Structure formats: C-alpha cells, structure tokens
Amino acid sequence: MTTRFRKGLSLALFASLLTPTWLGAATKTTTFAVRLTLTADCNIAASDLDFGSQGVLAANVDQTSTLSVTCSTSAPYQVGLDGGNAAGSTIANRLMTNAGAATVQYQIYRDSNRTQVWGNTPGTDTVGGTGSGAAQTLTMYGRVPPQTTPAAGTYTTTVTATINF
C-alpha cells in the first residue's frame, strides 16, 4: 500500500466516523391535537369606599369607588351588594359602626344621581353586563346623608359584592 492510498483510506474512515448514521435513515411523522376547554367564568375585585375624615354630618358626603369585573367573552353577569356586616344594617338602611356600636347611615347607589340603591336581587337592583374577556369597571356611588353626628371615631362595615353569571 502506498502512503497516498493509506492517507486516503484513513481520511475516508475518519469522515465516515464523523457522519451521523441517521442521515441515510427513513422518517415518519404523526399529528396530534392541542386542546383547551374554557367554561364561562368571572372574577370580581373591589376598591374600598372611603368617605374620608368629616366633622359634623350636616350635608351629603359623596364618594365613589369601583368594582372590577372580568368575565368570559359573551358571559352575562349581574353584580349585587349586600347590606354590610354592621348590626342592624340592611340594603335599604346601610350602617357603619364604631367600636362602641354607634352608627352612621350611608348608602351605595348604581347611578351618579344617587337615586338607584345598589342591592343584591339579580335583575332588580343589581348592575349587569356582558363579559368581554377583559376587565370592566363598575362605579359605586356612595353617600353619607346629613344626620345627627355620633361620637368621634372610625366607623366601618364590610360589604360583600357577589357576581352571578
């Protein structure tokens, strides 16, 4: 064997070791489905309704806050508010209390004129809409009416917002 022939053979052998064996192999394919099932769903979040710091309650104290509703596209919804957790509070007569059980009356309305009380009976005194898949903002219009001013202190209640869809 000549040196030239041996070099050529060595290079051919080396090249064959570097060449992947799969290059000459056959191939086959398959397909598969990708699936996601979405159900009608909604999420709700609320910001606090804060009437601030007041002195004598001789005139209306108005404030607004918002609810954020995110529902599946085309899902109809109704948002209701309960009367709050203060003792004796109802939707018609909402109350905030302090630590000594004194109360301050307030109300939450569905409209900026503050004439439509926001309750929790779907289709009657709730706020409805249709989901868009994105967050939708609903405004709550609060009012503390003139009333006999109780003792100084912090008056609170917790209102539950419910979304029916």
N, CA and C of each residue as an Amber inpcrd file, in Angstrom:
protein
   495
   0.8280000  -1.1700000   0.0000000   0.0000000   0.0000000   0.0000000
   0.8740000   1.2350000   0.0000000   0.4490000   2.1350000  -0.8010000
   1.2260000   3.3480000  -0.8700000   0.8000000   4.2730000   0.2560000
   1.6660000   5.2080000   0.5410000   1.3660000   6.1630000   1.5950000
   0.1710000   7.0030000   1.2120000   0.1060000   7.3290000  -0.0370000
  -1.0090000   8.1370000  -0.5200000  -2.3270000   7.3860000  -0.3600000
  -2.3280000   6.1030000  -0.6850000  -3.5320000   5.2870000  -0.5730000
  -3.9400000   5.1590000   0.8930000  -2.9890000   4.9520000   1.7780000
  -3.2750000   4.8350000   3.2050000  -3.8360000   6.1330000   3.7670000
  -3.3100000   7.2770000   3.3410000  -3.8390000   8.5650000   3.7900000
  -5.2680000   8.7420000   3.3220000  -5.5570000   8.3870000   2.1040000
  -6.9170000   8.4970000   1.5560000  -7.8750000   7.5860000   2.3000000
  -7.4410000   6.3800000   2.5770000  -8.2560000   5.4200000   3.3120000
  -8.4920000   5.9190000   4.7290000  -7.4790000   6.4610000   5.3560000
  -7.6070000   6.9970000   6.7110000  -8.5830000   8.1640000   6.7420000
  -8.4850000   9.0510000   5.7660000  -9.4160000  10.1940000   5.6980000
 -10.8380000   9.7190000   5.4570000 -11.0360000   8.7490000   4.6210000
 -12.3740000   8.2160000   4.3400000 -12.9510000   7.5760000   5.5940000
 -12.1350000   6.8140000   6.3080000 -12.5800000   6.1730000   7.5420000
 -12.9180000   7.2160000   8.5900000 -12.0880000   8.2300000   8.7370000
 -12.3300000   9.3070000   9.6990000 -13.6190000  10.0520000   9.3550000
 -13.8460000  10.3700000   8.1020000 -15.0560000  11.0710000   7.6520000
 -16.2950000  10.2300000   7.9290000 -16.1950000   8.9210000   7.7420000
 -17.3560000   8.0630000   7.9910000 -17.6990000   8.0200000   9.4780000
 -16.6980000   8.1730000  10.3190000 -16.9620000   8.2070000  11.7580000
 -17.6410000   9.5090000  12.1700000 -17.3860000  10.5910000  11.4790000
 -17.9910000  11.8820000  11.7810000 -19.3820000  12.0420000  11.1780000
 -19.7410000  11.2640000  10.2190000 -21.0370000  11.3720000   9.5550000
 -22.0670000  10.5800000  10.3560000 -23.1420000  11.2570000  10.8190000
 -24.1620000  10.5470000  11.5990000 -24.8450000   9.4800000  10.7570000
 -25.1510000   8.3780000  11.4060000 -25.7830000   7.2710000  10.6930000
 -27.2350000   7.5740000  10.3470000 -27.8630000   8.5110000  11.0340000
 -29.2720000   8.8060000  10.7800000 -29.4940000   9.5650000   9.4870000
 -28.4250000  10.1160000   8.8750000 -28.5940000  10.8870000   7.6440000
 -29.1910000  10.0420000   6.5270000 -28.9550000   8.8260000   6.5360000
 -29.4970000   7.9700000   5.4870000 -30.7340000   7.2260000   5.9380000
 -31.2480000   7.4730000   7.1920000 -32.3940000   6.7410000   7.7260000
 -33.6990000   7.2930000   7.1740000 -34.7440000   6.5020000   7.2080000
 -36.0790000   6.9130000   6.7710000 -36.7390000   7.7290000   7.8760000
 -37.7640000   8.5430000   7.5470000 -38.5070000   9.3240000   8.5370000
 -39.9850000   9.0520000   8.4170000 -40.6910000   9.2380000   9.5010000
 -42.1450000   9.1310000   9.5390000 -42.6580000  10.2500000  10.4250000
 -43.9030000  10.6690000  10.2220000 -44.4980000  11.7400000  11.0160000
 -45.8390000  11.3020000  11.5670000 -46.3060000  12.0710000  12.5420000
 -47.6450000  11.8860000  13.0820000 -48.1860000  13.2580000  13.4450000
 -49.4490000  13.3480000  13.7150000 -50.0690000  14.6010000  14.1480000
 -50.7360000  14.3780000  15.4930000 -50.9820000  15.4550000  16.2080000
 -51.6910000  15.3650000  17.4780000 -52.4920000  16.6330000  17.6780000
 -53.5400000  16.5460000  18.4770000 -54.4200000  17.6860000  18.7530000
 -53.9050000  18.4500000  19.9590000 -54.1310000  19.7560000  19.9430000
 -53.8590000  20.6170000  21.0870000 -55.2080000  21.1810000  21.4880000
 -55.5900000  21.0750000  22.7750000 -56.9540000  21.3890000  23.1750000
 -56.9750000  22.1770000  24.4780000 -57.9340000  23.0870000  24.5810000
 -58.2290000  23.8230000  25.8090000 -59.7300000  24.0300000  25.8520000
 -60.3630000  23.6800000  26.9470000 -61.7930000  23.9090000  27.1010000
 -61.9830000  25.0550000  28.0830000 -62.6490000  26.1150000  27.6390000
 -62.9380000  27.2580000  28.5030000 -64.4010000  27.2020000  28.9170000
 -64.6450000  27.4220000  30.1840000 -66.0100000  27.4940000  30.6800000
 -66.3210000  28.9480000  31.0160000 -67.5960000  29.2780000  31.0190000
 -67.9920000  30.6370000  31.4050000 -67.5200000  30.8700000  32.8390000
 -66.8070000  31.9680000  33.0440000 -66.2530000  32.2460000  34.3620000
 -66.1320000  33.7520000  34.5470000 -66.1060000  34.1790000  35.7920000
 -65.9490000  35.5980000  36.1140000 -65.0740000  35.7490000  37.3550000
 -64.3700000  36.8640000  37.4220000 -63.6270000  37.2830000  38.6070000
 -64.1030000  38.6800000  38.9840000 -64.0890000  38.9780000  40.2730000
 -64.5260000  40.2890000  40.7470000 -63.5640000  40.7820000  41.8160000
 -63.2960000  42.0730000  41.7950000 -62.4470000  42.7090000  42.8010000
 -63.0350000  44.0820000  43.0930000 -62.7940000  44.5920000  44.2900000
 -63.3590000  45.8920000  44.6740000 -62.3250000  46.7460000  45.3830000
 -62.4870000  48.0560000  45.2050000 -61.6990000  49.0330000  45.9550000
 -62.5370000  49.5290000  47.1260000 -61.8840000  49.8890000  48.2250000
 -62.6140000  50.3920000  49.3920000 -63.3690000  51.6730000  49.0520000
 -64.5170000  51.8460000  49.6670000 -65.3000000  53.0820000  49.5630000
 -64.9740000  53.8800000  50.8250000 -64.1760000  54.9320000  50.6760000
 -63.6660000  55.6980000  51.8150000 -64.2470000  57.1080000  51.7720000
 -65.0440000  57.4510000  52.7830000 -65.6540000  58.7760000  52.8590000
 -64.7150000  59.8060000  53.4900000 -63.5230000  59.4140000  53.8290000
 -62.5360000  60.3430000  54.3640000 -62.8160000  60.7230000  55.8050000
 -62.2890000  61.8710000  56.2060000 -62.4640000  62.3880000  57.5600000
 -63.4510000  63.5490000  57.5010000 -64.4660000  63.5070000  58.3280000
 -65.5270000  64.5220000  58.3280000 -65.7230000  65.0510000  59.7420000
 -66.3690000  66.1870000  59.8190000 -66.7470000  66.7560000  61.1220000
 -68.2300000  66.4830000  61.3490000 -69.0140000  67.5290000  61.4930000
 -70.4640000  67.3890000  61.6780000 -71.0800000  66.9550000  60.3550000
 -72.0030000  65.9880000  60.4070000 -72.6400000  65.4630000  59.1920000
 -73.8740000  66.2980000  58.8430000 -73.6340000  67.5390000  58.4230000
 -74.7180000  68.4800000  58.1350000 -75.0940000  68.5250000  56.6550000
 -74.2880000  67.9240000  55.7890000 -74.5570000  67.9060000  54.3510000
 -74.1380000  66.5450000  53.8030000 -74.6150000  66.2340000  52.5870000
 -74.2180000  64.9760000  51.9480000 -72.7080000  64.8900000  51.8260000
 -72.1860000  63.7080000  52.1160000 -70.7830000  63.4060000  51.8680000
 -70.7860000  62.3370000  50.7760000 -70.3920000  62.7320000  49.5600000
 -70.4150000  61.8180000  48.4230000 -69.0150000  61.3350000  48.0900000
 -68.9380000  60.0750000  47.6880000 -67.6700000  59.4740000  47.2930000
 -67.9600000  58.3530000  46.3100000 -66.9780000  58.0060000  45.4870000
 -67.1320000  56.8760000  44.5640000 -66.0190000  55.8730000  44.7940000
 -66.2730000  54.6790000  44.3130000 -65.2930000  53.6110000  44.3230000
 -65.6080000  52.7160000  43.1320000 -64.7840000  51.7210000  42.8940000
 -65.0130000  50.8710000  41.7250000 -64.9470000  49.3880000  42.0660000
 -65.6370000  48.6470000  41.2180000 -65.5400000  47.1930000  41.1770000
 -64.9320000  46.8450000  39.8280000 -64.1200000  45.8250000  39.7790000
 -63.5650000  45.3430000  38.5300000 -64.1190000  43.9500000  38.2780000
 -64.7400000  43.7870000  37.1060000 -65.3520000  42.5180000  36.7280000
 -64.6590000  42.0170000  35.4600000 -64.1720000  40.7930000  35.5050000
 -63.5910000  40.1650000  34.3170000 -64.3320000  38.8610000  34.0860000
 -65.0770000  38.8090000  32.9800000 -65.8580000  37.6120000  32.6460000
 -65.4960000  37.1180000  31.2580000 -65.6980000  35.8390000  31.0450000
 -65.5010000  35.2620000  29.7280000 -66.3100000  36.0480000  28.7000000
 -65.7900000  36.1480000  27.4880000 -66.4840000  36.8470000  26.4210000
 -67.8910000  36.2770000  26.2540000 -68.8570000  37.1600000  26.1660000
 -70.2830000  36.8540000  25.9540000 -70.9960000  36.2930000  27.1810000
 -70.3150000  36.1840000  28.3250000 -70.9660000  35.6780000  29.5420000
 -71.7530000  36.8200000  30.1980000 -73.0710000  36.6960000  30.3230000
 -73.8460000  37.7290000  31.0260000 -73.6000000  37.6340000  32.5270000
 -73.6020000  38.7750000  33.2020000 -73.3800000  38.7790000  34.6510000
 -74.2520000  39.8310000  35.3260000 -74.4510000  39.6590000  36.6260000
 -75.1360000  40.6120000  37.4960000 -74.2950000  40.7380000  38.7570000
 -74.0230000  41.9800000  39.1930000 -73.2430000  42.2160000  40.4030000
 -74.1610000  42.8200000  41.4610000 -74.2090000  42.1800000  42.6220000
 -75.0180000  42.6560000  43.7390000 -74.1530000  43.0000000  44.9370000
 -74.6870000  43.8750000  45.7920000 -74.0250000  44.2540000  47.0430000
 -74.9640000  43.9670000  48.2000000 -74.4550000  43.3700000  49.2670000
 -75.3070000  43.1260000  50.4280000 -75.3590000  44.3810000  51.3020000
 -76.0390000  44.2900000  52.4380000 -76.2100000  45.4370000  53.3320000
 -75.0240000  45.7240000  54.2180000 -74.0180000  44.8760000  54.1860000
 -72.8560000  45.0560000  55.0480000 -72.9930000  44.2390000  56.3170000
 -71.9210000  44.1760000  57.0920000 -71.9280000  43.3130000  58.2750000
 -72.1860000  44.0450000  59.5950000 -72.4980000  45.3470000  59.5540000
 -72.8060000  46.0700000  60.7920000 -74.1690000  45.6060000  61.3220000
 -74.2650000  45.4410000  62.6180000 -75.5210000  45.0000000  63.2420000
 -76.6620000  45.9300000  62.8380000 -77.7620000  45.3430000  62.3720000
 -78.9460000  46.1100000  62.0030000 -78.9090000  46.7050000  60.6090000
 -77.7980000  46.5510000  59.8950000 -77.6660000  47.1160000  58.5530000
 -78.4330000  46.2750000  57.5420000 -79.1460000  46.9370000  56.6510000
 -79.8480000  46.2880000  55.5520000 -79.5200000  47.0440000  54.2760000
 -79.9480000  46.5240000  53.1510000 -79.7090000  47.2320000  51.8890000
 -80.4270000  48.5800000  51.9050000 -81.6250000  48.6170000  52.4410000
 -82.3980000  49.8630000  52.4820000 -81.8350000  50.8550000  53.5010000
 -81.1720000  50.3580000  54.5280000 -80.6540000  51.2170000  55.6010000
 -79.2510000  50.7410000  55.9810000 -78.2880000  51.0770000  55.1540000
 -76.9100000  50.6370000  55.4020000 -76.3020000  51.4490000  56.5460000
 -75.5440000  50.7410000  57.3990000 -74.9340000  51.3590000  58.5790000
 -73.4620000  51.0030000  58.6830000 -72.7000000  51.9610000  59.1880000
 -71.3250000  51.7190000  59.6320000 -71.3460000  51.8690000  61.1450000
 -70.4960000  51.1060000  61.8330000 -70.4470000  51.1980000  63.2950000
 -69.0200000  51.4780000  63.7580000 -68.9230000  51.9990000  64.9860000
 -67.6050000  52.1570000  65.6040000 -67.4770000  51.0920000  66.6810000
 -66.3940000  51.1240000  67.4280000 -66.1600000  50.1090000  68.4570000
 -67.2210000  50.1480000  69.5550000 -67.8420000  51.2970000  69.7810000
 -68.8540000  51.4150000  70.8170000 -70.2770000  51.1530000  70.3290000
 -70.4260000  50.6880000  69.1050000 -71.7090000  50.3280000  68.4900000
 -72.5420000  51.5350000  68.0600000 -71.9720000  52.7550000  68.0720000
 -72.6800000  53.9010000  67.4960000 -72.6890000  53.7030000  65.9850000
 -73.6570000  54.2890000  65.3010000 -73.7810000  54.0630000  63.8600000
 -73.8000000  55.3630000  63.0520000 -73.4110000  55.2280000  61.7900000
 -73.5370000  56.2800000  60.7880000 -74.2380000  55.6430000  59.5990000
 -75.2890000  56.3070000  59.1230000 -76.0020000  55.8210000  57.9420000
 -75.2320000  56.2070000  56.6790000 -75.3080000  55.3310000  55.6800000
 -74.7280000  55.6100000  54.3700000 -75.5090000  54.7980000  53.3510000
 -75.2510000  55.0470000  52.0840000 -75.8980000  54.2630000  51.0410000
 -74.9540000  54.1340000  49.8510000 -75.1500000  53.0590000  49.0750000
 -74.4040000  52.8510000  47.8330000 -75.4190000  52.7790000  46.7050000
 -75.1430000  53.5560000  45.6570000 -76.0620000  53.6610000  44.5230000
 -75.4160000  53.1450000  43.2420000 -76.2930000  52.7830000  42.2990000
 -75.8570000  52.3080000  40.9840000 -75.6800000  53.4490000  39.9930000
 -76.1970000  54.6270000  40.2950000 -76.1830000  55.7430000  39.3410000
 -75.5640000  56.9920000  39.9660000 -75.0230000  57.8500000  39.1050000
 -74.3290000  59.0480000  39.5810000 -75.2690000  60.0620000  40.2260000
 -76.5670000  59.9990000  39.9370000 -77.5410000  60.8860000  40.5910000
 -77.8930000  60.4050000  41.9980000 -77.4370000  59.2180000  42.3260000
 -77.6640000  58.6130000  43.6420000 -79.1600000  58.4830000  43.9500000
 -79.8690000  57.8780000  42.9760000 -81.3020000  57.6270000  43.1540000
 -81.6440000  56.1350000  43.1300000 -80.7350000  55.2840000  42.6090000
 -80.9920000  53.8470000  42.4980000 -80.0750000  53.0750000  43.4530000
 -80.6650000  52.5970000  44.5510000 -79.8960000  51.8470000  45.5470000
 -79.3550000  50.5730000  44.9050000 -78.1170000  50.2450000  45.2370000
 -77.4760000  49.0260000  44.7250000 -77.7070000  47.9120000  45.7330000
 -78.5130000  46.9310000  45.3220000 -78.8260000  45.7980000  46.1880000
 -78.2560000  44.5050000  45.6520000 -78.9200000  43.3920000  46.0160000
 -78.3950000  42.0950000  45.5820000 -79.4540000  41.1560000  45.0150000
 -80.5270000  41.7060000  44.4460000 -81.5320000  40.8800000  43.7810000
 -81.3020000  40.9820000  42.2740000 -80.7320000  39.9160000  41.6520000
 -80.4070000  39.9740000  40.2210000 -81.6020000  40.4220000  39.3690000
 -81.3040000  41.3250000  38.4560000 -82.3300000  41.8220000  37.5420000
 -83.2210000  42.8940000  38.1390000 -83.0840000  43.1770000  39.4320000
 -83.9310000  44.1720000  40.0960000 -83.1200000  45.3830000  40.5350000
 -82.1500000  45.1610000  41.3900000 -81.3670000  46.2800000  41.9220000
 -79.8600000  46.0270000  41.8560000 -79.4510000  45.1930000  40.8930000
 -78.0390000  44.8930000  40.6830000 -77.5600000  45.6150000  39.4230000
 -76.2860000  45.4920000  39.1340000 -75.7220000  46.0530000  37.9050000
 -75.2800000  44.8830000  37.0410000 -75.7460000  44.8810000  35.8050000
 -75.4380000  43.7770000  34.9040000 -74.6250000  44.2120000  33.7050000
 -74.1150000  43.2170000  33.0230000 -73.3590000  43.4580000  31.8080000
 -73.0610000  42.1470000  31.1230000 -72.2400000  42.2320000  30.0910000
 -71.8140000  41.0570000  29.3410000 -70.3000000  41.0680000  29.2800000
 -69.7030000  39.9410000  29.5990000 -68.2550000  39.8440000  29.6260000
 -67.6220000  40.0910000  28.2750000 -66.4380000  40.6930000  28.3110000
 -65.6830000  40.9650000  27.0880000 -64.3620000  40.1920000  27.0750000
 -64.0850000  39.4720000  28.1520000 -62.8050000  38.7930000  28.2870000
 -61.7500000  39.6680000  28.9430000 -62.0400000  40.9700000  29.0580000
 -61.1300000  41.9280000  29.6990000 -61.8240000  42.5220000  30.9210000
 -61.0460000  43.1730000  31.7720000 -61.6120000  43.7970000  32.9700000
 -62.5640000  44.9290000  32.5810000 -63.7140000  44.9640000  33.2420000
 -64.6890000  46.0350000  33.0640000 -64.8700000  46.7050000  34.4240000
 -64.9170000  48.0220000  34.4340000 -65.0190000  48.7780000  35.6750000
 -66.4510000  49.2200000  35.9110000 -66.9480000  48.9590000  37.1120000
 -68.2720000  49.4090000  37.5330000 -68.0610000  50.4180000  38.6650000
 -68.7580000  51.5440000  38.5970000 -68.6010000  52.5780000  39.6210000
 -69.6910000  52.4420000  40.6780000 -69.2760000  52.5220000  41.9370000
 -70.2030000  52.5620000  43.0700000 -70.2590000  54.0150000  43.5390000
 -71.4740000  54.5260000  43.7070000 -71.6760000  55.9130000  44.1270000
 -72.1520000  55.9040000  45.5760000 -71.2810000  56.3040000  46.4920000
 -71.6080000  56.2820000  47.9120000 -72.0580000  57.6410000  48.4100000
 -72.8850000  57.6040000  49.4660000 -73.3390000  58.8530000  50.0880000
 -73.5860000  58.6260000  51.5720000 -73.0560000  59.5300000  52.3830000
 -73.4280000  59.6360000  53.7900000 -74.3510000  60.8500000  53.8450000
 -75.6430000  60.6550000  54.1750000 -76.5720000  61.7860000  54.1940000
 -76.4300000  62.5890000  55.4920000 -76.9890000  63.8130000  55.5120000
 -76.9930000  64.5720000  56.7730000 -77.7080000  63.7590000  57.8550000
 -77.1750000  63.7930000  59.0570000 -77.7620000  63.0470000  60.1710000
 -77.1770000  63.5640000  61.4740000 -77.7850000  63.1720000  62.5610000
 -77.2400000  63.5270000  63.8600000 -75.8670000  62.8980000  63.9610000
 -74.8710000  63.7080000  64.2420000 -73.4920000  63.2210000  64.2410000
 -73.1920000  62.4990000  65.5510000 -72.8080000  61.2130000  65.4550000
 -72.4610000  60.4730000  66.6710000 -71.0570000  60.8590000  67.1510000
 -70.6030000  60.1870000  68.1820000 -69.2820000  60.4540000  68.7730000
 -68.1750000  60.2890000  67.7410000 -67.1090000  61.0570000  67.9340000
 -65.9530000  60.9510000  67.0490000 -65.3770000  59.5440000  67.1150000
 -64.8420000  59.0830000  66.0140000 -64.2610000  57.7470000  65.9430000
 -64.2470000  57.2710000  64.5050000 -63.7830000  56.0770000  64.3150000
 -63.7430000  55.4710000  62.9900000 -64.9290000  54.5290000  62.8520000
 -65.7100000  54.7320000  61.8100000 -66.9060000  53.9290000  61.5520000
 -66.6550000  53.0790000  60.3080000 -66.9390000  51.7890000  60.4400000
 -66.6550000  50.8610000  59.3390000 -67.7550000  49.8160000  59.1940000
 -67.7310000  49.1660000  58.0770000 -68.5260000  47.9720000  57.8070000
 -67.8380000  47.2340000  56.6700000 -68.2210000  46.0170000  56.4380000
 -67.6930000  45.2370000  55.3170000 -68.8650000  44.8130000  54.4550000
 -68.8510000  45.2300000  53.2010000 -69.9010000  44.8930000  52.2390000
 -69.3810000  43.7640000  51.3540000 -70.2430000  42.8140000  51.0640000
 -69.8840000  41.7210000  50.1750000 -70.4840000  41.9580000  48.7960000
 -69.6240000  41.9600000  47.7780000 -70.0620000  42.0580000  46.3840000
 -70.1080000  40.6440000  45.8170000 -71.2180000  40.3180000  45.1580000
 -71.4090000  38.9910000  44.5880000 -71.6790000  39.1210000  43.0990000
 -71.0060000  38.2850000  42.3140000 -71.2750000  38.2690000  40.8840000
 -71.9790000  36.9660000  40.5240000 -73.1060000  37.1080000  39.8500000
 -73.8650000  35.9590000  39.3560000 -73.6780000  35.9110000  37.8450000
 -73.3280000  34.7400000  37.3240000 -73.1090000  34.6040000  35.8840000
 -73.5620000  33.2500000  35.4150000
